[in-house]
Amino acid sequence: MDGCAALPLGRQRGSGGARAGVRQRLLTDLDSWAGHLPHFADYRCLLWDCRGQGGSDKPVAPSYPVATHGRDLLGLLDALELAEPLAVLGLSNGGAAALCLAASAPERVHTLILSGAYAQVDKLLELKLQAWIAAMEAGGGALRFDVATPWVWGPEFLARNWEALLAYRDRGLVLDLDAARRLIAGAMDHDLSDAQLGQIRARTLVSVGEHDLLTPPHLSRAIVAGVPEATLATLPGLGHAAALEDVEGFCVRCRAFLGDSGYPPC
């Protein structure tokens, strides 16, 4: 499955022409957005599983690089004949893919909203992702969950919701480990230069949890330093999964930014 038009790049939800496209974080699926969609009922939304994730194909390859996800998304928009500039929302690895799209095809992105994203993989993040792969090799998806959880969720949310979060561990028991390895390996292969970030024309909101241990705030500050029209929002008390820890707060910030950017509902 290559990143060109007219190929089945993923499972899509939505109707009519999309006004906003959304992309989720690594090793999750479209269900991550279930709590957010009611807040955007007056927008036409397109949800996308990247290759290797959720309902999309999982082709045999050494890895699924983030830049490939960006090209796939552009191919999907072309296949759906969505030529108008869109608002694109991306969480974590989805935010990294959204940056690739906005840098390579700046005319296609009107507004960019990122949460827990990264433009380059520094040594610290590389070692964390390597630990995820090592955990899967030693104990499958469940052990990867155990290793990753302290880096993903904020301390207050984790303390309040630990029992509910165990459902994600159960999902790990049926995780496609080969696809997961390719996704994680591809996440490590991501390095947008300052020159590439400078190509992004979209007004951009970069949010990051105060307690984000996976993609710490310095990675968000680097995005803001490189993207010409970027604004940083540091979210008190939240972790890497800030958009899931505080769904309502995330949606309120998104809608306010869309309004300030001149991107109205349908």
Phi, psi and chi 1 to 4 in degrees:
 res  aa     phi    psi   chi1   chi2   chi3   chi4
   1 MET       -  103.1 -176.1  174.7   63.2      -
   2 ASP   -92.7  165.0  -61.7  -40.5      -      -
   3 GLY   -86.2   51.5      -      -      -      -
   4 CYS  -120.3  169.1   58.3      -      -      -
   5 ALA   -66.7  159.3      -      -      -      -
   6 ALA    71.1   12.9      -      -      -      -
   7 LEU  -105.4  151.9  -70.8  177.3      -      -
   8 PRO   -76.1   87.7   28.0  -33.3      -      -
   9 LEU   -82.8   -7.2  -60.5  179.4      -      -
  10 GLY   164.2  176.4      -      -      -      -
  11 ARG   -82.9  132.1 -172.3  160.7   51.8  110.1
  12 GLN  -123.4  146.9  -50.7  129.0   41.5      -
  13 ARG  -126.2  140.2  -65.4  179.0 -172.0  168.8
  14 GLY   147.9  175.2      -      -      -      -
  15 SER  -143.1  147.4   60.8      -      -      -
  16 GLY    66.0 -163.1      -      -      -      -
  17 GLY   -76.2  135.3      -      -      -      -
  18 ALA   -73.3  140.1      -      -      -      -
  19 ARG  -103.6  -18.8  -73.0  -77.3  -67.0  168.1
  20 ALA  -145.8  138.4      -      -      -      -
  21 GLY  -115.4  140.0      -      -      -      -
  22 VAL  -129.3  146.0  -67.4      -      -      -
  23 ARG  -138.1  134.2  166.5   74.1  165.7   84.9
  24 GLN   -95.0 -178.4   73.0  -75.6   -0.9      -
  25 ARG   -85.4  173.7   60.4 -167.4  178.9   89.4
  26 LEU   -61.3  136.1 -167.1   64.2      -      -
  27 LEU    64.3   28.1  -55.5 -175.0      -      -
  28 THR  -122.2 -170.5   60.2      -      -      -
  29 ASP  -141.9 -170.7   58.3   26.0      -      -
  30 LEU   -61.6  -22.8  -59.5 -175.9      -      -
  31 ASP   -62.8  -18.1  -67.7  -22.4      -      -
  32 SER   -58.6  -23.9  -62.9      -      -      -
  33 TRP   -95.7    4.3  -66.9   97.5      -      -
  34 ALA   -58.5  -38.6      -      -      -      -
  35 GLY   -78.3  -16.8      -      -      -      -
  36 HIS   -88.2  -34.3  -57.3   78.1      -      -
  37 LEU   -57.0  -39.3  -75.3  179.7      -      -
  38 PRO   -59.4  -25.1  -26.2   36.4      -      -
  39 HIS   -76.3  -11.5  -65.5  -90.1      -      -
  40 PHE  -123.3   33.7  -62.8   95.7      -      -
  41 ALA   -63.8  -23.4      -      -      -      -
  42 ASP   -92.7    6.5   50.6  -12.9      -      -
  43 TYR  -109.7  150.1  -77.1   88.4      -      -
  44 ARG   -88.2  121.5  -67.2 -166.7  -62.6  -88.7
  45 CYS  -116.0  140.1  -63.4      -      -      -
  46 LEU  -114.8  120.7  170.7   68.9      -      -
  47 LEU  -104.8  139.5  -81.3   69.3      -      -
  48 TRP  -135.5  127.1  167.5   61.3      -      -
  49 ASP   -91.2  123.7  -83.9  -27.4      -      -
  50 CYS   -71.3  168.1   71.5      -      -      -
  51 ARG   -57.7  140.4   65.7  173.3   67.7 -159.8
  52 GLY    86.7   -2.5      -      -      -      -
  53 GLN  -131.9  142.5 -164.8  151.9  -67.6      -
  54 GLY    57.9 -129.6      -      -      -      -
  55 GLY   -87.4    1.3      -      -      -      -
  56 SER   -81.5  164.8  -73.5      -      -      -
  57 ASP   -62.0  155.5  -68.8  -14.0      -      -
  58 LYS  -128.1   70.6  -59.7  169.1  178.4   61.9
  59 PRO   -66.8  151.3   24.2  -33.2      -      -
  60 VAL   -71.0  125.8  175.5      -      -      -
  61 ALA  -165.7  158.3      -      -      -      -
  62 PRO   -60.4  -36.7  -23.5   34.3      -      -
  63 SER  -162.3  170.2   67.5      -      -      -
  64 TYR  -115.9   86.7  -56.0  141.1      -      -
  65 PRO   -61.2  151.3  -22.0   34.1      -      -
  66 VAL   -60.3  -39.7  175.7      -      -      -
  67 ALA   -60.6  -33.2      -      -      -      -
  68 THR   -66.2  -39.0  -60.1      -      -      -
  69 HIS   -60.4  -41.1  -61.4  -37.7      -      -
  70 GLY   -62.1  -42.6      -      -      -      -
  71 ARG   -67.3  -38.8  -70.8 -168.3  -65.8  -90.0
  72 ASP   -59.5  -44.0  -76.1   -9.7      -      -
  73 LEU   -63.7  -41.9 -179.8   52.4      -      -
  74 LEU   -62.0  -41.3 -179.2   59.2      -      -
  75 GLY   -62.6  -37.9      -      -      -      -
  76 LEU   -64.7  -44.3  174.8   60.5      -      -
  77 LEU   -62.2  -39.8  -62.4  179.1      -      -
  78 ASP   -64.2  -43.9  -72.7  -17.4      -      -
  79 ALA   -62.5  -33.9      -      -      -      -
  80 LEU   -88.0    2.2  -64.4  175.9      -      -
  81 GLU    57.2   42.9  -61.2 -178.4  -10.0      -
  82 LEU   -99.7   84.7  -62.8  174.2      -      -
  83 ALA   -89.9  -21.6      -      -      -      -
  84 GLU   -70.4  150.1   65.4  175.5  -66.0      -
  85 PRO   -62.5  135.0  -20.7   32.4      -      -
  86 LEU  -111.8  163.6  -58.5  178.9      -      -
  87 ALA   -89.2  131.3      -      -      -      -
  88 VAL  -122.1  126.3 -179.9      -      -      -
  89 LEU  -111.8  132.6  -75.2   64.4      -      -
  90 GLY  -142.3  136.3      -      -      -      -
  91 LEU  -107.8  128.3  -48.1 -176.9      -      -
  92 SER    58.0 -116.9 -171.7      -      -      -
  93 ASN   -62.0  -31.6 -161.6   51.4      -      -
  94 GLY   -65.5  -35.0      -      -      -      -
  95 GLY   -66.9  -37.7      -      -      -      -
  96 ALA   -62.9  -42.3      -      -      -      -
  97 ALA   -65.4  -38.6      -      -      -      -
  98 ALA   -63.4  -36.8      -      -      -      -
  99 LEU   -62.4  -41.2  -78.9  169.2      -      -
 100 CYS   -61.5  -43.4  -71.6      -      -      -
 101 LEU   -61.5  -48.3  171.6   67.7      -      -
 102 ALA   -66.7  -29.2      -      -      -      -
 103 ALA   -79.7  -36.1      -      -      -      -
 104 SER   -86.6  -26.7   62.5      -      -      -
 105 ALA  -136.5   65.6      -      -      -      -
 106 PRO   -59.6  -25.7   18.2  -29.9      -      -
 107 GLU   -72.0  -10.8   73.3  -76.7   -2.4      -
 108 ARG   -95.9   -7.2  -55.1  -65.7  -71.2  -86.3
 109 VAL  -121.4  116.4 -177.9      -      -      -
 110 HIS   -83.6  -48.1 -179.3  -76.3      -      -
 111 THR  -136.5  139.9  -54.2      -      -      -
 112 LEU  -125.3  126.3 -171.8   59.0      -      -
 113 ILE  -125.3  120.9  -61.5  176.7      -      -
 114 LEU  -122.1  147.3  -48.5  173.3      -      -
 115 SER  -138.6  122.5  179.3      -      -      -
 116 GLY    61.7   35.4      -      -      -      -
 117 ALA   -92.4  177.2      -      -      -      -
 118 TYR  -155.0  144.9   57.5  101.1      -      -
 119 ALA  -101.8  -25.7      -      -      -      -
 120 GLN  -137.0  153.0  -59.6   94.6   17.9      -
 121 VAL   -99.0  110.3  175.2      -      -      -
 122 ASP   -85.1  176.7   60.2    9.9      -      -
 123 LYS   -61.3  -36.9 -166.3   63.2  177.0  179.0
 124 LEU   -61.8  -48.5 -178.5   61.4      -      -
 125 LEU   -67.4  -38.5  179.9   53.8      -      -
 126 GLU   -56.8  -44.5  178.0 -172.3   -8.5      -
 127 LEU   -67.7  -35.9  -69.1  173.1      -      -
 128 LYS   -63.0  -45.8  -67.3  169.7 -172.0  173.7
 129 LEU   -68.1  -36.1  -64.7  175.4      -      -
 130 GLN   -61.2  -36.8  -73.9  177.0  -10.7      -
 131 ALA   -65.0  -34.2      -      -      -      -
 132 TRP   -62.6  -45.2  -73.7   17.1      -      -
 133 ILE   -63.6  -44.4  -67.2  175.8      -      -
 134 ALA   -61.4  -38.6      -      -      -      -
 135 ALA   -64.5  -42.2      -      -      -      -
 136 MET   -63.0  -40.7  -74.0 -165.0  -55.4      -
 137 GLU   -66.7  -31.2  -68.7  173.8  -12.8      -
 138 ALA   -85.7  -35.1      -      -      -      -
 139 GLY  -147.7   20.6      -      -      -      -
 140 GLY    71.4 -165.3      -      -      -      -
 141 GLY   -64.9  -30.9      -      -      -      -
 142 ALA   -66.6  -43.4      -      -      -      -
 143 LEU   -68.6  -35.1 -176.7   57.3      -      -
 144 ARG   -59.8  -41.8 -170.7 -145.2   63.2   87.3
 145 PHE   -58.4  -46.3  171.1   89.3      -      -
 146 ASP   -61.3  -39.7  -65.5  -19.8      -      -
 147 VAL   -72.5  -40.8  168.8      -      -      -
 148 ALA   -78.9  -29.9      -      -      -      -
 149 THR   -53.3  -45.5  -68.3      -      -      -
 150 PRO   -63.6  -21.2  -21.1   33.4      -      -
 151 TRP   -87.5  -19.5  -62.0  -24.1      -      -
 152 VAL   -93.6  -39.3  171.2      -      -      -
 153 TRP  -108.2  147.5  -55.7   96.4      -      -
 154 GLY   -70.5  155.2      -      -      -      -
 155 PRO   -62.3  -40.4   18.6  -29.9      -      -
 156 GLU   -69.4  -44.7  -63.3  174.5   11.9      -
 157 PHE   -63.1  -41.6 -176.7   87.4      -      -
 158 LEU   -63.2  -41.6 -169.1   58.2      -      -
 159 ALA   -65.3  -36.9      -      -      -      -
 160 ARG   -80.3  -25.3  -67.9 -165.5  -51.3  -93.0
 161 ASN  -125.2   19.7  -63.1  -80.1      -      -
 162 TRP   -57.0  -45.2  171.7 -117.4      -      -
 163 GLU   -63.0  -41.4  -65.9  -62.1  -33.4      -
 164 ALA   -67.0  -34.2      -      -      -      -
 165 LEU   -69.3  -16.8  -72.1  174.1      -      -
 166 LEU   -63.6  -18.0  -70.2  176.0      -      -
 167 ALA   -62.7  -34.0      -      -      -      -
 168 TYR   -66.1  -33.8  -74.7   96.2      -      -
 169 ARG   -65.3  -40.0 -168.3  177.8 -164.7  -84.4
 170 ASP   -61.0  -37.1  -67.6  -21.4      -      -
 171 ARG   -62.2  -33.6  -71.2 -171.8 -175.9 -174.7
 172 GLY   -61.8  -24.8      -      -      -      -
 173 LEU   -68.6  -22.0  -61.6  175.7      -      -
 174 VAL  -115.0   15.8  -64.4      -      -      -
 175 LEU   -65.7  136.4 -174.1   67.1      -      -
 176 ASP   -73.6  101.4 -175.6  -36.0      -      -
 177 LEU   -68.1  -34.7  -62.5 -176.8      -      -
 178 ASP   -64.4  -46.1  -72.0  -27.4      -      -
 179 ALA   -64.2  -39.6      -      -      -      -
 180 ALA   -62.5  -41.6      -      -      -      -
 181 ARG   -61.4  -41.7  -74.2 -171.1 -166.4   93.8
 182 ARG   -66.0  -38.3  -65.2  169.1 -170.7  143.1
 183 LEU   -65.3  -45.8  -78.0  163.3      -      -
 184 ILE   -67.5  -42.4  -62.6  169.7      -      -
 185 ALA   -61.0  -39.0      -      -      -      -
 186 GLY   -68.1  -34.3      -      -      -      -
 187 ALA   -63.3  -32.0      -      -      -      -
 188 MET   -74.1  -17.9  -70.7 -170.2  -79.2      -
 189 ASP   -98.0   68.1 -178.5   17.9      -      -
 190 HIS  -144.4  119.9 -180.0   51.7      -      -
 191 ASP  -155.3   87.4 -174.9   13.6      -      -
 192 LEU   -85.2  128.0  -73.4  176.2      -      -
 193 SER   -77.0  165.4   67.1      -      -      -
 194 ASP   -60.6  -35.5  -71.2  -17.6      -      -
 195 ALA   -63.8  -40.8      -      -      -      -
 196 GLN   -65.8  -44.9  -72.1  172.8  -61.1      -
 197 LEU   -59.9  -34.5  -68.4  175.6      -      -
 198 GLY   -67.5  -14.8      -      -      -      -
 199 GLN   -78.6  -14.7  -64.5  -63.7  -47.1      -
 200 ILE   -73.3  125.4  -64.0  174.9      -      -
 201 ARG   -97.6  -20.6  -58.8  177.5 -163.9  165.6
 202 ALA   -66.5  143.8      -      -      -      -
 203 ARG   -63.9  133.0  -77.0 -156.5   61.0 -164.7
 204 THR  -130.6  129.4  -57.9      -      -      -
 205 LEU  -106.8  121.3  174.8   63.0      -      -
 206 VAL  -112.9  108.9 -177.4      -      -      -
 207 SER  -110.4  148.2   62.5      -      -      -
 208 VAL  -150.7  139.2   60.6      -      -      -
 209 GLY   -70.1  140.8      -      -      -      -
 210 GLU   -55.2  -35.0  172.1 -168.8   19.5      -
 211 HIS  -105.7   27.1  -60.9  -59.8      -      -
 212 ASP   -71.0  107.8 -172.8  -21.7      -      -
 213 LEU   -92.2  -18.5  -60.3 -178.6      -      -
 214 LEU   -81.2  -55.5 -177.0   62.0      -      -
 215 THR  -119.6   81.9   55.3      -      -      -
 216 PRO   -60.3  165.6  -20.5   32.3      -      -
 217 PRO   -55.1  -26.4  -31.2   37.6      -      -
 218 HIS   -64.5  -26.6   72.8  -90.5      -      -
 219 LEU   -72.0  -35.5  -64.4  178.0      -      -
 220 SER   -69.8  -38.6  -71.0      -      -      -
 221 ARG   -62.1  -35.1  -70.0 -165.4  -66.1  -91.5
 222 ALA   -65.1  -37.3      -      -      -      -
 223 ILE   -63.3  -47.0  -63.9  172.1      -      -
 224 VAL   -62.8  -35.0  171.5      -      -      -
 225 ALA   -67.0  -28.0      -      -      -      -
 226 GLY   -96.9  -28.3      -      -      -      -
 227 VAL   -90.0  124.3  175.2      -      -      -
 228 PRO   -56.7  -40.4  -27.5   35.3      -      -
 229 GLU  -115.1   50.2  -60.0 -125.3   17.2      -
 230 ALA  -105.8  144.8      -      -      -      -
 231 THR  -123.8  138.8  -59.3      -      -      -
 232 LEU  -102.5  135.0  178.1   66.3      -      -
 233 ALA  -126.9  114.2      -      -      -      -
 234 THR   -95.7  126.3  -57.9      -      -      -
 235 LEU  -101.8  111.7  -49.5  177.8      -      -
 236 PRO   -61.4  137.2  -20.1   32.2      -      -
 237 GLY    79.3   -4.5      -      -      -      -
 238 LEU  -106.0  160.0  -59.4  179.4      -      -
 239 GLY  -107.3 -155.9      -      -      -      -
 240 HIS   -61.6  -39.4  178.2   66.8      -      -
 241 ALA   -87.8   42.1      -      -      -      -
 242 ALA   -55.3  -38.1      -      -      -      -
 243 ALA   -67.7  -20.9      -      -      -      -
 244 LEU   -97.0  -27.8  -59.8  176.9      -      -
 245 GLU   -71.1  -34.8  -64.9  173.3   36.4      -
 246 ASP  -134.4   77.7 -179.9   15.5      -      -
 247 VAL   -61.1  -47.4  170.5      -      -      -
 248 GLU   -63.8  -44.7 -177.5  171.6   -1.4      -
 249 GLY   -61.5  -41.2      -      -      -      -
 250 PHE   -61.5  -45.9  174.7   77.8      -      -
 251 CYS   -67.0  -37.9  -66.6      -      -      -
 252 VAL   -62.7  -43.5  167.4      -      -      -
 253 ARG   -63.9  -41.8  -79.0 -172.0  -63.3  -84.6
 254 CYS   -61.4  -47.8  -72.7      -      -      -
 255 ARG   -64.3  -39.5  -69.2 -166.1   63.5   99.2
 256 ALA   -63.6  -41.4      -      -      -      -
 257 PHE   -69.7  -39.1 -167.9   75.4      -      -
 258 LEU   -60.2  -41.9  -70.0  170.2      -      -
 259 GLY   -64.6  -44.9      -      -      -      -
 260 ASP   -64.8  -26.2  -68.9  -16.3      -      -
 261 SER   -86.6   -0.8  -59.5      -      -      -
 262 GLY    73.9   37.1      -      -      -      -
 263 TYR  -118.6   85.4 -164.1   84.3      -      -
 264 PRO   -78.7  165.5   31.9  -36.5      -      -
 265 PRO   -63.7  174.1  -18.8   31.2      -      -
 266 CYS   -67.2      -  -60.7      -      -      -
